[in-house]
Amino acid sequence: MRRKFRAEKHVSTPARDLESPTIHKLTELCEVMEVHPLTLLALAYAENDPAKTDQLLAQVRKELGAIADAAG
């Protein structure tokens, strides 16, 4: 039987700066929240500010394009 994922613990613990979630735990949390992990990361990095979100996503698009161009 699969262990039940406790979203409350995994949200509250990092929110209080007690620990950083692993990529695996972040993915599990996002599955419960029904959002993509990058959505949650963008929210955290942009501090829930729409202007910062737009700037961050533009930067990510630019960097992904540069990586794709370099890969040929």
N, C-alpha and C positions, 0 to 999 in steps of 0.2 A: 504494500500500500504506500502511495506517495505521501510524504509528509506535507501537511498543510502549510502553505507559505503565509507568514505573518507580516503583512504589509506594515502594520502599525509600528512594529519594532524597527523595521528597516527604514522607515521614514523618520521616526523620532530620534534614533541614535545618531545618524549623520547630521541631522538638523541641530543637534546639541554639540556637534564637533567632537563626539566621543570616538568615532571611528570613520573610516572611509569605506564605502561599499566596494566590493569587487565588481568587475564587469558582469560576472554571472549574477550576482545579487541585484545589480542595476537592471539587468535584463528581466529577471523575475519580477521585480517591482513594477517595471514598465508594462509587463504582461497583465498584471493585476489592474494597473491604471488604464490599460488599453491605449497606450501611447508608444511611439517609437523611442528607443533609448536616446537618440540624438535630440529629440524634443525636450526631454528632461534635462539633458546636458546644456542645451541652448538656453533653457529657462534659468538654469543655475548660473551660467556664465554671463548672461545678459541682465541678470538681476530683475527680471520681470519688467524691463523697460523696453517698449516697442522700438524706440530709436536704436538702442544698443542691440536689440535682436536683429534688426535690419542690417546694421553694420557688421555684426558677427556673421550672419549668413552670407553677406557679400564677400567677406574675407574668406570664408570656407569655400565658396564657389570659385574664387580666384585661385586659391591654393590647390584645389582639386584639378582645376584646369591646367595649372602649371605642372602638376605631377603627371597628368595624362599626356601633356605635350612632351615632357621629358622622356616618358616611357616609349614614345614614338608611335 
